Each structure stands twice: as C-alpha cells, then as structure tokens.
C-alpha cells in the first residue's frame, strides 16, 4: 500500500502543477498576423480572442471576403502559436513524456 500512497501524492502534485499552468495560460497572450501585419488577432493561452486589430487600408466594402479571409488566417496563426506554447509547457510539466495522439491536457 505504500506505493499507492506515493502515487496519490504524485497525482496531487500533478494536479497542483496543472492548476498553476491553467492560470498562467489564461494570462498568456499570443498574436497571429496576416496580410503582412495588417490584421492581428490576439488570443489567450486558452484560445479566447482578446483583441482584433485591423488596418483600415484592408477594409474594402465592395470585397468583404478578403477581410474575412485575412481575419481567419490571423486567427489560425495565433491558434497554432498557442498550441505550440501549450505543447511546450505540457512537455516541461510531464518531463518530456509524449502524450498519445489526440490526448490533450489540460483542455
């Protein structure tokens, strides 16, 4: 039973580290860009949109699809940066142990 007690203690420590990482991710911000920086989307570490910046030069009322595509591209850029950062943080926390594909923590 001694091993079970050690496992429980390790699980509690891991949960504590996960909680700490969650709060750090909520504070972190990543910026994605498109259109040579004319569109910027800022996401939190939990992928919540915090801010969108649009250069007025890309606003063309007769062709809104261009602006829509640029916003999507900037969002996707920011999201990939967030996912990479979260992956790095998870790797640090798990001591470099690779999680199975599709297994996402802490989300």
Order of alpha helices (4+ residues) and beta strands (2+ residues): alpha-beta-beta-beta-alpha
